[in-house]
């Protein structure tokens, strides 16, 4: 059985077990395609195949692109990573930390751009009963309620509202996954005077030829947007797939209009071919087919980060990423022997809430991209199985 057959079989098995409705996989070696595989459906109700040009919601796989946008501004001297975020967005000048339940104190250290890039900001996602998580949830709930109205929450407004709630900890003292990239998107807007979508289009998407990557999917392309599904568990032990239509983290599930809030941490849609152009640009030290987006030293900085020991302790709670550190909105492998899958030293990338996945293995000159639209997927069993098939064969 050859590589494509093994990869396709793994996806087909995941479809059979109702782990996904459909998925695809693209692998590049030395910048050349060596594998494409797909199986299952992008739209179960319409019996539409998950295809090469299927458009997927990236969710957190948006984050590396937002980091690259910040790197462009850093090269131009418009952002200093150690600058206080308050210099760009004054609402962040007076941050607080929850001292005890119901009691706040002033943050001991200012929040910096570097804290945003490294997720050491103390800005959490919604989802727990801490004061910081509750405050975050209120902001996103309101943003969701305004989707489709004539007063959608903007990128800057959402960031300013997040500044009103307490932080989980003093900036720089720990690590926690959260809204850092969304606030970074607002910083980019303030620095450039442009909407985040417009800056990314001008500086990244258009130069790289990423014609299907944006914060919304226009009417002419809506038929290619894969539906989101979740696994339904029945009382008799069987499973099935049902559509998910929620607007998680204030990202419009329909993606049918340019949003007011352009989520730097979750808002983009793309295809595997489009994202491969961005991945190849990073692999090539900042260039793609003769077009330079970043300088080589900037790419080395972006892809070579590592958390401080106290911060790493927070990241080590992330199940499945032993052997990795984090920086510039990506995981970065420091010790392959500790990883939960066959990994390469120095590899970097990230995934998305619905199962989009990106990894560059620079020593092996290998790029792995996977697309699916499964609620709460992230990096899950199918991702690791496909990785192990590919890396063991090609590295």
Number of C-alpha atoms within 10 A of each C-alpha: 7 7 16 17 11 15 25 20 17 20 27 19 15 19 18 15 15 20 22 29 32 29 30 24 25 20 24 19 17 14 18 12 13 16 15 18 21 23 23 24 21 29 20 18 10 8 10 16 19 25 20 18 16 25 27 26 35 28 24 26 30 26 30 28 22 24 23 24 22 25 24 18 15 14 14 10 9 14 18 16 16 12 15 19 23 18 12 18 18 12 16 21 16 13 23 22 21 20 15 9 8 8 11 16 12 15 19 12 12 21 25 21 26 22 28 28 25 26 29 32 28 26 30 27 19 20 11 12 10 17 20 25 20 17 21 27 20 15 22 22 15 14 22 20 13 15 19 14 9 8 10 17 23 17 23 23 17 21 24 18 16 26 23 17 22 28 27 22 22 22 24 22 17 22 28 23 18 19 24 27 29 25 27 29 28 28 24 25 19 15 15 14 10 13 20 25 23 15 16 20 18 12 15 22 23 12 18 24 14 19 14 23 23 21 29 25 24 15 11 7 13 15 15 21 24 26 26 24 26 21 19 14 12 9 7 6 6 10 15 16 19 15 17 15 14 14 17 15 20 23 24 22 16 16 21 16 14 15 21 21 28 26 30 30 27 25 27 26 22 26 25 25 17 19 23 23 20 23 25 24 23 24 24 19 17 22 20 20 11 10 11 16 23 21 15 16 12 18 19 14 12 21 26 20 21 18 21 14 12 12 20 19 15 16 23 16 12 12 9 15 20 19 18 26 26 29 24 28 29 28 26 28 27 22 15 18 14 15 16 13 18 17 24 22 17 21 24 28 24 21 27 26 21 24 28 31 24 24 22 26 22 18 12 16 18 26 27 24 25 24 31 33 28 25 20 14 20 21 20 14 12 20 24 15 15 20 22 16 16 21 19 10 10 14 14
